[in-house]
């Protein structure tokens, strides 16, 4: 029975630490975007976002004008 006097305060302290860690992760934005990282792994990063024109095609484009 005497062990309860030790375990109950330790349980409350442990719960407070876990609650503080959870609140810290929520405020840090850990749960803001739950689907983005899952989709980002499927995207191919090899393609440039802005297509680049090589000088040969630019000269041909100017000749067409």
DSSP file (Angstrom, degrees, kcal/mol; ACC not computed):
  #  RESIDUE AA STRUCTURE BP1 BP2  ACC     N-H-->O    O-->H-N    N-H-->O    O-->H-N    TCO  KAPPA ALPHA  PHI   PSI    X-CA   Y-CA   Z-CA
    1    1 A X    >         0   0    0      0, 0.0     3,-0.9     0, 0.0     4,-0.5   0.000 360.0 360.0 360.0 -30.3    0.0    0.0    0.0
    2    2 A X  T >   +     0   0    0      1,-0.2     3,-0.8     2,-0.2     4,-0.5   0.760 360.0  68.4 -70.0 -22.9    2.9    2.3    0.6
    3    3 A X  T >> S+     0   0    0      1,-0.2     4,-2.8     2,-0.2     3,-1.0   0.792  88.1  66.1 -67.3 -26.3    4.0    2.0   -3.0
    4    4 A X  H <> S+     0   0    0     -3,-0.9     4,-2.2     1,-0.3     5,-0.3   0.833  92.1  61.4 -63.7 -31.1    0.9    3.9   -4.1
    5    5 A X  H <4 S+     0   0    0     -3,-0.8     4,-0.4    -4,-0.5    -1,-0.3   0.754 113.7  36.6 -66.8 -22.0    2.3    7.0   -2.4
    6    6 A X  H <> S+     0   0    0     -3,-1.0     4,-1.7    -4,-0.5    -2,-0.2   0.843 117.6  48.4 -92.8 -42.9    5.2    6.8   -4.7
    7    7 A X  H  X S+     0   0    0     -4,-2.8     4,-2.6     1,-0.2     5,-0.2   0.856 104.9  57.1 -73.0 -35.0    3.5    5.6   -7.9
    8    8 A X  H  X S+     0   0    0     -4,-2.2     4,-2.2     2,-0.2    -1,-0.2   0.953 110.9  42.0 -64.9 -49.0    0.7    8.0   -8.0
    9    9 A X  H  > S+     0   0    0     -4,-0.4     4,-2.5    -5,-0.3    -1,-0.2   0.899 115.1  51.6 -63.7 -37.1    2.9   11.2   -8.0
   10   10 A X  H  X S+     0   0    0     -4,-1.7     4,-2.5     2,-0.2    -2,-0.2   0.895 109.9  50.0 -64.1 -37.7    5.3    9.6  -10.5
   11   11 A X  H  X S+     0   0    0     -4,-2.6     4,-2.4     2,-0.2    -2,-0.2   0.895 111.1  48.4 -65.2 -40.4    2.3    8.8  -12.7
   12   12 A X  H  X S+     0   0    0     -4,-2.2     4,-2.1     2,-0.2    -2,-0.2   0.908 112.8  47.7 -67.6 -41.3    1.1   12.3  -12.5
   13   13 A X  H  X S+     0   0    0     -4,-2.5     4,-2.2     2,-0.2    -2,-0.2   0.919 112.3  49.9 -64.3 -42.6    4.5   13.7  -13.3
   14   14 A X  H  X S+     0   0    0     -4,-2.5     4,-2.1     1,-0.2    -2,-0.2   0.904 111.1  49.0 -62.5 -41.9    4.9   11.3  -16.2
   15   15 A X  H  X S+     0   0    0     -4,-2.4     4,-2.5     1,-0.2    -1,-0.2   0.882 109.7  52.1 -65.6 -38.2    1.5   12.3  -17.6
   16   16 A X  H  X S+     0   0    0     -4,-2.1     4,-2.3     2,-0.2    -2,-0.2   0.889 109.2  49.8 -65.6 -38.8    2.4   16.0  -17.3
   17   17 A X  H  X S+     0   0    0     -4,-2.2     4,-2.2     2,-0.2    -2,-0.2   0.919 112.3  47.2 -65.4 -42.8    5.7   15.4  -19.2
   18   18 A X  H  X S+     0   0    0     -4,-2.1     4,-2.3     2,-0.2    -2,-0.2   0.907 112.3  49.8 -65.9 -41.0    3.8   13.6  -22.0
   19   19 A X  H  X S+     0   0    0     -4,-2.5     4,-2.5     2,-0.2    -2,-0.2   0.904 110.8  49.9 -63.5 -41.3    1.1   16.3  -22.1
   20   20 A X  H  X S+     0   0    0     -4,-2.3     4,-2.1     1,-0.2    -2,-0.2   0.897 111.0  49.3 -64.7 -39.7    3.8   19.0  -22.3
   21   21 A X  H  X S+     0   0    0     -4,-2.2     4,-2.0     2,-0.2    -2,-0.2   0.896 111.5  49.4 -66.5 -39.2    5.6   17.2  -25.2
   22   22 A X  H  X S+     0   0    0     -4,-2.3     4,-2.1     2,-0.2    -2,-0.2   0.929 111.6  47.9 -65.2 -44.9    2.3   16.8  -27.1
   23   23 A X  H  X S+     0   0    0     -4,-2.5     4,-2.3     1,-0.2    -1,-0.2   0.867 109.8  53.8 -64.7 -35.0    1.4   20.5  -26.7
   24   24 A X  H  X S+     0   0    0     -4,-2.1     4,-1.7     2,-0.2    -1,-0.2   0.910 109.2  47.8 -64.9 -41.2    4.9   21.4  -27.8
   25   25 A X  H  <>S+     0   0    0     -4,-2.0     5,-2.3     2,-0.2     4,-0.5   0.871 111.0  51.3 -68.4 -35.5    4.6   19.3  -31.0
   26   26 A X  H ><5S+     0   0    0     -4,-2.1     3,-1.0     1,-0.2     5,-0.2   0.932 112.6  45.2 -66.1 -44.5    1.2   20.8  -31.8
   27   27 A X  H 3<5S+     0   0    0     -4,-2.3    -1,-0.2     1,-0.2    -2,-0.2   0.791 107.9  58.5 -69.6 -26.8    2.5   24.3  -31.4
   28   28 A X  T 3<5S-     0   0    0     -4,-1.7    -1,-0.2    -5,-0.2    -2,-0.2   0.579 116.7-113.3 -78.7  -9.2    5.6   23.5  -33.5
   29   29 A X  T X 5 +     0   0    0     -3,-1.0     3,-1.0    -4,-0.5     4,-0.4   0.733  68.5 142.7  88.1  22.8    3.3   22.5  -36.4
   30   30 A X  T 3 <S+     0   0    0     -5,-2.3    -4,-0.2     1,-0.2     3,-0.1   0.782  78.1  39.2 -66.3 -25.8    4.1   18.8  -36.5
   31   31 A X  T 3  S+     0   0    0     -6,-0.4     3,-0.3    -5,-0.2    -1,-0.2   0.209  86.8  98.2-110.7  14.7    0.5   17.9  -37.4
   32   32 A X  S <  S+     0   0    0     -3,-1.0     2,-0.6     1,-0.3    -1,-0.1   0.935  92.5  28.4 -69.2 -46.7   -0.3   20.8  -39.8
   33   33 A X        +     0   0    0     -4,-0.4     4,-0.5     1,-0.1    -1,-0.3  -0.871  64.0 162.7-120.6  96.9    0.3   18.9  -43.0
   34   34 A X  S    S+     0   0    0     -2,-0.6     4,-0.3    -3,-0.3    -1,-0.1   0.734  78.3  38.8 -86.6 -23.3   -0.5   15.2  -42.5
   35   35 A X  S  > S+     0   0    0      2,-0.1     4,-1.8     1,-0.1     5,-0.2   0.695  96.5  77.8-100.9 -22.1   -0.8   14.2  -46.3
   36   36 A X  H  > S+     0   0    0      1,-0.2     4,-2.7     2,-0.2     3,-0.3   0.920  94.6  46.2 -58.4 -51.5    2.0   16.4  -47.8
   37   37 A X  H  > S+     0   0    0     -4,-0.5     4,-1.2     1,-0.2    -1,-0.2   0.858 110.7  54.9 -62.5 -32.3    5.0   14.2  -46.9
   38   38 A X  H  4 S+     0   0    0     -4,-0.3     4,-0.3     1,-0.2    -1,-0.2   0.876 115.6  37.9 -67.6 -35.5    3.2   11.1  -48.0
   39   39 A X  H >X S+     0   0    0     -4,-1.8     3,-1.1    -3,-0.3     4,-0.7   0.804 108.1  64.5 -82.2 -30.8    2.5   12.6  -51.5
   40   40 A X  H >< S+     0   0    0     -4,-2.7     3,-0.6     1,-0.3    -2,-0.2   0.806  94.2  60.5 -64.8 -29.2    5.9   14.3  -51.7
   41   41 A X  T 3< S+     0   0    0     -4,-1.2    -1,-0.3     1,-0.2    -2,-0.2   0.759 103.7  51.4 -70.4 -22.2    7.7   11.0  -51.7
   42   42 A X  T <4 S+     0   0    0     -3,-1.1    -1,-0.2    -4,-0.3    -2,-0.2   0.638  89.8  98.3 -87.5 -15.3    5.9   10.0  -54.9
   43   43 A X  S << S-     0   0    0     -4,-0.7     2,-0.7    -3,-0.6    -3,-0.0  -0.465  75.0-126.9 -76.9 145.4    6.9   13.2  -56.7
   44   44 A X    >   -     0   0    0     -2,-0.2     3,-0.5     1,-0.1    -1,-0.1  -0.829  20.5-172.5 -93.2 115.5    9.8   13.1  -59.1
   45   45 A X  T 3   +     0   0    0     -2,-0.7    -1,-0.1     1,-0.2     4,-0.1   0.429  69.4  84.6 -88.6   1.1   12.2   15.9  -58.2
   46   46 A X  T 3  S+     0   0    0      2,-0.1     2,-0.3     0, 0.0    -1,-0.2   0.818  73.5  81.2 -73.1 -29.6   14.4   15.4  -61.3
   47   47 A X  S <  S-     0   0    0     -3,-0.5     2,-0.1     1,-0.1     4,-0.0  -0.611  87.1-121.6 -77.9 131.4   12.2   17.5  -63.5
   48   48 A X        -     0   0    0     -2,-0.3    -2,-0.1     1,-0.1     3,-0.1  -0.436  10.6-134.4 -70.3 147.9   12.8   21.2  -63.2
   49   49 A X  S    S+     0   0    0      1,-0.2     2,-0.6    -2,-0.1    -1,-0.1   0.890  97.0  43.9 -69.3 -40.5    9.8   23.3  -62.1
   50   50 A X  S    S-     0   0    0     -3,-0.0    -1,-0.2     0, 0.0     2,-0.1  -0.928  94.8-124.2-107.7 119.9   10.5   26.0  -64.7
   51   51 A X        -     0   0    0     -2,-0.6     2,-0.4    -3,-0.1    -2,-0.1  -0.398  24.8-141.5 -65.3 135.5   11.4   24.6  -68.1
   52   52 A X        -     0   0    0     -2,-0.1     2,-0.5    -4,-0.0    -1,-0.1  -0.755   4.8-138.8 -98.1 143.1   14.7   25.9  -69.4
   53   53 A X        -     0   0    0     -2,-0.4     2,-0.2     4,-0.0    -2,-0.0  -0.864  14.3-138.6-100.5 131.4   15.3   26.8  -73.0
   54   54 A X     >  -     0   0    0     -2,-0.5     4,-1.7     1,-0.1     3,-0.5  -0.557  25.9-110.8 -83.4 156.0   18.5   25.8  -74.5
   55   55 A X  H  > S+     0   0    0      1,-0.2     4,-2.4     2,-0.2     5,-0.2   0.817 114.1  59.2 -58.9 -32.8   20.3   28.3  -76.8
   56   56 A X  H  > S+     0   0    0      1,-0.2     4,-1.9     2,-0.2    -1,-0.2   0.920 108.4  43.2 -64.6 -43.1   19.7   26.2  -79.9
   57   57 A X  H  > S+     0   0    0     -3,-0.5     4,-2.1     2,-0.2    -1,-0.2   0.826 111.7  55.5 -73.4 -29.1   15.9   26.2  -79.5
   58   58 A X  H  X S+     0   0    0     -4,-1.7     4,-2.2     2,-0.2    -2,-0.2   0.920 108.7  47.5 -66.6 -42.9   16.0   30.0  -78.6
   59   59 A X  H  X S+     0   0    0     -4,-2.4     4,-2.0     1,-0.2    -2,-0.2   0.902 112.5  49.2 -64.4 -39.5   17.8   30.7  -81.9
   60   60 A X  H  X S+     0   0    0     -4,-1.9     4,-1.6     1,-0.2    -1,-0.2   0.880 109.3  52.7 -67.1 -35.8   15.3   28.6  -83.8
   61   61 A X  H  X S+     0   0    0     -4,-2.1     4,-0.7     1,-0.2    -2,-0.2   0.890 110.1  48.0 -65.4 -39.3   12.4   30.4  -82.1
   62   62 A X  H  < S+     0   0    0     -4,-2.2     3,-0.4     1,-0.2    -1,-0.2   0.837 109.2  53.6 -70.7 -32.1   13.9   33.8  -83.1
   63   63 A X  H  < S+     0   0    0     -4,-2.0    -1,-0.2     1,-0.2    -2,-0.2   0.843 101.9  59.1 -69.7 -32.1   14.3   32.6  -86.7
   64   64 A X  H  <        0   0    0     -4,-1.6    -1,-0.2     1,-0.3    -2,-0.2   0.755 360.0 360.0 -68.1 -23.3   10.7   31.5  -86.9
   65   65 A X     <        0   0    0     -4,-0.7    -1,-0.3    -3,-0.4    -2,-0.2   0.504 360.0 360.0 -72.4 360.0    9.6   35.1  -86.2
